[in-house]
Amino acid sequence: MERVFQLAAERPVVVFSKSTCCMCHTIKTLFFDFGVNPTVYELDQVPGGREIEQALARHGVAGDFPVVFIGGNLVGGANEIMTLHLNGSLSAMLKRAGALWL
């Protein structure tokens, strides 16, 4: 899990995703629509993706993709991101992380 947190801390928004996941696509599109350029790791395509997926599972995030980190903190999956978006707090969180300047 140390590698996951290291990757998550390198950029303001990090998304661990799978290329065939429709909810992953939806969340990435939401970030792009905000003007945010998340770092995306497609775990079914990157070297070591399976190990990252296993580390996330050991941390309690098993099979639920996407997995989103904002400002180095684990925020959660699609449900959590959409809840933050709908209640208006996602943009403030993105600003605090330095991912959004408006």
Secondary structure as UniProt FT lines:
FT   HELIX           2..9
FT   STRAND          13..17
FT   TURN            19..20
FT   HELIX           22..34
FT   STRAND          39..42
FT   TURN            43..45
FT   TURN            47..48
FT   HELIX           49..58
FT   TURN            59..60
FT   STRAND          67..70
FT   TURN            71..72
FT   STRAND          73..76
FT   HELIX           78..86
FT   TURN            87..88
FT   HELIX           90..97
//
